Amino acid sequence: MQVVVFLDLDDTIFQTVGKCPTDEPLYAAAVDRMGKPLSFISESQKRFLDWISKDAIVIPTTARNFDSFRRVNLSFHHAAILSFGAVILSPHGRLDEEWDEGIRSQLNRRRADLESIERQTSDKLKQQSSDLRVRLVHDFEMPVYLVAKDPGGDGTKLELLRDIWHPFVEQGEYFLHWNDNNLSLVPAFLGKEKAVSYVLTRYFKGLSILTIGAGDSLTDRPFLAQCQFVVMPRKSQLFQSVLLERPRCSAEAMPPMT
């Protein structure tokens, strides 16, 4: 039986230095556009990744676009799910053309709307003298989703932007991903869980497999639900929601579970 692990990356298997444990060795896991180390994998995370990689096919399942994914210094040898499921790379590292054909047409139809929301958002933030940064993320020349961060690293300031974007979520056209200093407005027809379902059918149909999902965010729940077993970091939004206390991020900010 083949083990297949769908692995979220940021804040699951590596993170920025401020979120790293202080009592373990750290190793550079991803770099910024200038090649400077930006995210780090701890000794325990590295041990976990080495362990599962020996006996399993590990499939990155991430919000990172292709450009950002290429700056990850970890080795993966099968398919990859990027940009909240907008992009699937084949085991040979090429764009999965069948998946791309369906998603690209939908995203291109959403281009004007995404660009309009980006402009409206920037205007409203200027009116309120906010220094939050908003940009439209593209992948393989497709407009995919909007992402916002506070340049000072204070994720609580994103509540202002959540309120601005709430009407778009209420209309059912988008869902919100909010974890720490990262707030994204994502078209509702996307979702890691849809891509995971496709990958299982496309690359593992008819095979005897055991599936494991690993993620840290509330918005990872739908793709984790596609798997037989689930792993979550102890100090994560998802762990807090499931085993500790009520999450800060409301249920309405999550895509529907199917």
N, C-alpha and C positions, 0 to 999 in steps of 0.2 A: 504493500500500500504506500502510495506516494503522499508525503506531507507537503501541503502548500500553505505558506504563510503570507497573508496580505498585511503589509507593514506600513503604517503611517511613519513619517520621518520626524518632522520638527516636534519637539517636546515629547516624543515617544522614544526614539532611539538616540537622539542628540538634541542639544539646546544651546542657547547663548551662554556665555561664561557665568553670567549672574545667576543663572538657574542651576548651575552645576553643583554637585556635592563638594564640600571643601576638604573632605578626608580621603579622596581617591585621586589617582593619576588621571589626567585628561589628555585626550588626543584630538587633533584637529579633524573635524568631520565634514565641514563645508566652508567655503571661502566666499568673500564678497567679490564684486566685479573687478576689483583691483588685485585680487589674488591673496588678500589678507585673511587669515583665519577668522571666521565669524561664529561658527557653531562648533561645539565640542562633544565628543562621546566619552563618557566616564568609563572607568575600568569595568564596572559591573555591567553597563550597557554593552560594552565591547565583548565581554564574555558571553552575554546572552545572544548577541548577534552571531558570534563565532559558533556557538552551540547549535542554534537553529539552522545556520547555513550548511553545517556538515551533513545534515540528514533531510533538509527540506529545500524546496524551491521557494525563494523569498521574492515576493513581488511588491516593490515600493508602491504605496497607495497614498498619494500626497496632493496637497494643493499647489505645490511648486510647479511652475511651468518648465518647459524644456530647458530654457537658458539657465534657470536657477537649479534645476536638477543636475545639469552637467557640472555644476560647481560643488556637488557632493562627492567627497573623496572615499566613498565606500563602494565596494564591488557588488554588483547584482548581475545575474546571468540568465534572466528570463524576461518576461513581459514587465511593463511598468505602467502604472496608472497615474496620470498627471492632471493638474489643473481641475481639481474636483471632479475628475472623470471626463473632462472634455477631450483629453488626449490619451490614447492607448498606444504604447510602443510594443511591437512584436518582440519575440525572444531574440530576434536578430538586431534589435535596436532601431528598426524602421517604423514609420507611422503605420498603424493598422488601417489599411485603406477602407475596409468595409465599415468600421466604426466611424472613421473620419467622414465618410460620405454623408452619413446621417446627421452627425453632430454639426458639421461645418455649415450645412444649409440652414439649420436652426439658429446658429450663432450669428451668421451673416444677416438673417432677418431681424435679429435683435440688435444689430450694430447701432442704428440710429438712436434707439431707445437708451442703450448703455452710454453712448456719447452725450446724449441730452441729460441724463441723470448726473453724469460726471460734471457737466457745466453747471447745472442747477445747484449741485452740492457745493462746488467751489464758490459760487456766488454767495450762497447762504453762509458759508463759513467765513468769508470775507466780511460780510455784513455784521457778523457777530464777533469779529476780531479774533477768530480762532486760528491757531497755528497747526491744526490737524492737517495731515497730508493725505490726499486722495489721488489715486491713479487708476486707470483702466488697464488691467493686465491682458496682454495678448499672448497667444501661443500659436505657432505655425501660421502666423498672419490672421488669426481669428481673434476677435474681441471676446474675452471670456467672462471676466468678473471685475468688480470694483473692489479695491482694498484700501483701507485707511489705517494710519498709525499716528500716534503722538510722537513727535520728534524727541521729546524729553523722556519717553518711555513710560509715561503715566497712562495706563490703559483705561483708567476710570473716566478720563476726559472723552472717551469714545461714546459715552452715553448720550452726549449731544447729537452725535451723528446717527446713533441708533434711532433716536426719535425722528430725525429728518428722513431716514430711510423706511421707517415703520409703515407708512402708507403703501409703499411698493410691495411690502411683504403681505399686508392685509389683502391686497388685490389678488394674491396667489401667484404672481408672476415671478417672484424671487423668494429666496430664503436667506437668512442671516447666519453667518458663522462669526462668533465672537469668543475669542479666547485670549485673555491677557491683553497685550497691546496689538491686537490684530482683529480688525472688523472687516468682514467681506460681505458684499451683496452679490449673490450668485443666482443666475437663472434657475428657476425651479425644475426645468427639464434635465439639468445636470445632477450629478450625485455620484459619489464614489461607489455606492451600492449598486447602481445601474451598471457601472463599468465592471465591478467585480462579477456580477451575474453574467455579463457578456464574456469575460475572460474565462470563467469556468466552463461555459458552453463552447467557446471557440477553441480553447487550447487543452481542455481536460475532459471533454465529453467522452463517455464510455470507459473512462479509466477509474480505477479504485483509488480514491484520494481521501485524505483527512485534511480538513481546512481549519486554520487558526487565523484569527484576526487580532491585530494589535493596534490600539489607538489611544489617544488621550483626551479628545474633545467630545462635547455633547453631539456635535454634528458628525462624529464618527460612528455613532450608534447604529444607523441603518446599514452601513457596510459590515460592521461587526456582526450584525444579526444574520448576515448571509453565511457566517462561518459556524463550525461545530463547536469550537472553543474560542474563548476571548481572553486576551491579555491586556492589562492597562497599567501604566506606571502608578505607583502609590501616590505620588504627589502630582496628581493631574486633575483637571476639571471633571473628567468622567468618573474617576475614582471617588472624588468628593461627592458627586451627584448620586452615585449608586450606593456608597457605603458610609458616607459621613453625614453631610448636611445638604440642605436644599441649595441648588446651584444659583449663582447670580444670573446666569443666562436663562431667559424664560423659554418655555416649551415652544412658544410661537416662533422662536428664532431658529427652530430646527426643521429640516425637511421632513415630510411625512415618512413613516416607516412602512415598507411594503413587504 
